[in-house]
């Protein structure tokens, strides 16, 4: 049993759950399953090759499928109605990595997901648990890390390829005689995200604690999305300023002059807070109009002060054998000062892309491996 559809000049109307829903002909022709090569899974149809643009000659519903016969080419398109309903409902393709962010506060440390290194590098369930924690919480702890130079790279590669920075494929956080970065001193390190002076700041950061016997030097972590959400509720004007203007950051040393503009509060496609970028020690002279700064600076200062509040800040000691993994565009981190004479502190750091991490989760989730079994086993 078929049902003919109402055709318009540039598109047609499909009966969906909320009534007749309009779809553009170009979009429908491009969405035709025959446009994708089954071998490479890439698009092999060139819509610009249709001289007059696609127009339906006839269209009907056949069971659970939309069937279109095109006017100027001998071609039929068959599209599952469920696919059109998904677009009508969400405005985009369903994405297994599009999971709600779980905001966390000062008591978040106990609930950070913990996964053993061998489970991440050796099992799909472990990889899924770690990558999903990064999507949802923006942070996780990998435990039982092997103490070797190769250990961290192996862990990173289970989520994605290493993203190099100015420091190279990895960096060592320990005392240096001529430091290139405040991290490489014994002083306190104010709350920041890493390397906003790079065109695209590193996505996911790994800090593998190889040794930590010093007095002090507790790690400070907070969920920047939670602080930004609180700012939005408490001072919407300040929030809007930080979410709508880019400010300059740098990373300069002998032979380096990185510069980039970033937005302090990043929003996602739905207008929710996706993350934050903040680093006073790598912030350049702000080049917004001076009269705008009359309002921008107080908003920025308020946001930075909020990041020092007990309601948001987690303070904990990173132990040898642990690796903290976090979304560098969402999680803000710092360190208390430590006594350099009291012992040794050595972290090895490395980055990978958020895109690679989300990709890892999607491919595992498509096979039904979400890491939730590991979460349940841990909770039991
Ligand atoms: Fe850092």
Boltz pocket constraint, residues with backbone or C-beta under 6 A from the ligand:
constraints:
  - pocket:
      binder: B
      contacts: [[A, 183], [A, 192], [A, 193], [A, 194], [A, 333]]
      max_distance: 6.0
